[in-house]
Amino acid sequence: MQAAAKKLLERGVRRDVIIHFEAGAVVAEKSGAVHHQASLQLPPGFIAGSTGAGDAFAAGYLHGVHEEWPIAERLWLAVCSAAACLAHPPPSQGLRPVAECMELMRQLG
């Protein structure tokens, strides 16, 4: 994923490249820095539906951008938001306030 993110930058992406996948996420910055975040270790039976998890990831990451958080914190919230979304079949029912999403990192990190 890191190589794919770097390739996208080479092909003209002007800012950061963020790739989210089942095992986690990678961010490649235009400066050359690369950041990784693994997905949470979800217990058996946790996933009730996957619709909307990518959107929840994006929303968490963008919240961190808005709040001017460092990339590592943006990624934490992003993977936690995606995990929260997985807990319920409807796309938005699993979303929680930021603090509750971040608690998932402490519980399931």
Phi, psi and omega per residue, in radians:
M1 nan -0.640 3.133
Q2 -1.059 -0.767 3.138
A3 -1.121 -0.692 3.118
A4 -1.123 -0.734 3.124
A5 -1.100 -0.753 3.125
K6 -1.129 -0.666 3.128
K7 -1.101 -0.702 3.104
L8 -1.087 -0.686 3.082
L9 -1.100 -0.744 3.126
E10 -1.088 -0.522 -3.088
R11 -1.538 0.117 2.965
G12 2.106 -0.018 3.070
V13 -1.064 2.299 -3.001
R14 -1.478 -0.394 -3.115
R15 -2.204 -2.351 -3.109
D16 -1.424 2.656 2.988
V17 -1.956 2.178 3.131
I18 -2.056 2.142 3.110
I19 -2.093 2.170 3.121
H20 -1.936 2.303 3.130
F21 -2.535 3.014 -3.015
E22 -0.937 -0.683 -3.076
A23 -1.469 -0.138 -3.141
G24 2.688 -2.477 -3.101
A25 -2.708 2.733 3.058
V26 -2.367 2.473 3.037
V27 -2.151 2.207 3.041
A28 -1.954 2.149 3.131
E29 -1.597 2.692 3.100
K30 -1.013 -0.514 3.137
S31 -1.202 -0.254 -3.104
G32 1.869 -0.243 3.112
A33 -1.202 2.523 3.124
V34 -2.255 2.389 -3.123
H35 -2.181 2.498 3.132
H36 -2.195 2.603 3.013
Q37 -2.544 2.146 3.079
A38 -1.308 2.698 3.017
S39 -1.198 2.844 3.076
L40 -1.243 2.682 3.097
Q41 -1.506 1.575 -3.058
L42 -1.387 2.339 3.137
P43 -1.239 2.776 3.092
P44 -0.968 2.405 3.114
G45 1.493 -0.086 -3.105
F46 -1.178 -0.691 -3.045
I47 -1.404 2.045 3.114
A48 -1.834 -0.274 3.126
G49 -3.109 2.646 -3.102
S50 -1.980 -0.084 3.134
T51 -1.092 2.196 3.083
G52 1.660 -0.117 -3.096
A53 -1.117 -0.668 3.105
G54 -1.151 -0.698 3.088
D55 -1.146 -0.683 3.107
A56 -1.136 -0.699 3.063
F57 -1.000 -0.868 -3.126
A58 -1.065 -0.740 3.138
A59 -1.087 -0.738 3.112
G60 -1.107 -0.752 3.141
Y61 -1.130 -0.782 -3.131
L62 -1.161 -0.565 3.038
H63 -1.055 -0.771 3.106
G64 -1.101 -0.649 3.073
V65 -1.090 -0.830 -3.137
H66 -1.027 -0.686 -3.113
E67 -1.461 -0.015 3.139
E68 1.068 0.669 3.078
W69 -1.335 2.709 2.992
P70 -1.085 2.725 -3.078
I71 -0.995 -0.690 -3.136
A72 -1.030 -0.720 3.128
E73 -1.234 -0.630 3.066
R74 -1.045 -0.768 3.138
L75 -1.146 -0.674 3.094
W76 -1.026 -0.879 -3.133
L77 -1.106 -0.684 -3.128
A78 -1.058 -0.866 -3.128
V79 -1.209 -0.568 3.087
C80 -1.203 -0.676 3.095
S81 -1.132 -0.730 3.098
A82 -1.094 -0.769 3.135
A83 -1.102 -0.737 3.124
A84 -1.044 -0.677 3.142
C85 -1.121 -0.572 -3.118
L86 -1.193 -0.298 -3.044
A87 -1.295 -0.194 -3.105
H88 -2.404 2.542 -3.138
P89 -1.098 -0.794 3.119
P90 -1.195 2.543 -3.026
P91 -0.992 -0.605 -3.034
S92 -1.911 -0.099 -3.062
Q93 -1.153 -0.496 -3.108
G94 -1.442 -0.217 -3.109
L95 -1.140 2.465 -3.089
R96 -2.327 2.919 3.024
P97 -1.017 2.751 -3.070
V98 -0.890 -0.845 -3.090
A99 -1.052 -0.676 3.127
E100 -1.222 -0.676 3.080
C101 -1.104 -0.771 -3.127
M102 -1.152 -0.485 3.086
E103 -1.075 -0.545 3.097
L104 -1.035 -0.584 3.107
M105 -1.101 -0.720 -3.140
R106 -1.227 -0.610 -3.117
Q107 -1.374 -0.714 -2.974
L108 -2.121 0.101 -3.052
G109 -0.762 nan nan
